[in-house]
Amino acid sequence: MNEKSREYAMDLLVSMVVAYRAEKENRLQEEIWSEFRRSQTYENLLNPDTGLWMNGPDYISDEYDLELARGTKA
């Protein structure tokens, strides 16, 4: 996959995770986005070397839940 396609996939996944969590938590997407973008999960998603971007939004959201449970949110 070329870099442009990978970046598009990453951006799309962020949007999907934020929308999913906003609906699940009955919160505004802006609130979720503000929190998510400061997370290690977000950093890992944008780093192509982690491979997290190759997973679906539910998996990524679950990873974020695990991060929050560990208390490692930035």
N, C-alpha and C positions, 0 to 999 in steps of 0.2 A: 504494500500500500504506500502510495506517495505521501509526502509530508502534508500537503494541502488536504488530502482526503482524511488523514488521521486527525488533523486539527479540527476539521468539520465534525468528525465523529465525536471528538472530545467535547466540543461546544454543544452539540446536540445532546449528549449524555448529561452534561451539567443541567441543561434546560429541563430534561426529562426527570432527573433526580429532584430538582427544586420543585417542579410542578407536582410530582408524586407526593413529596413530603408536605407541601402546602395543603394538598387535599387531605392527606392522612391526618395531619395535625390541626386542620381547620385554621390555618394561619395564612397570612399574605405571603406571596412568593417573594416579595422584596425582603421580608424579614428572614426567610429561610436562606435566600441568596446571600444576604449580609453575613449570616453566621457560617454558612457552608464554605464561602470563599476564604475564610480564615482557618480552615481545618487542614489537618494533615491528609485527610482523604482527598480533598480537592487538589492539594499539591501532588499527591500520588497519581491522581487521575490525569493531570496535565503533563506528567513526566512519562514520556513514551517508554522509557526503560522499565517501568514497573509492570507494564502490561495490564494495569487496571482498566484502561480505556477499552480493552477487548471484552469486557463483561457488560452485562445489561444493567439498566438503572436500578432494578430491585437489589441486585448484588451490591452495587456501589452504595446504595442507601443503607443496606445491612452493615457494610463496612464502616460507614459513618456512625451508625448506632453503636457499634462495638467501640469505636474511638470515643464517643461520648460517654459510654459506660466506664471506660478506663480513665476518664477524666483527663485525656490528653489533648483536648480541644485547644487550639491556639487562642 
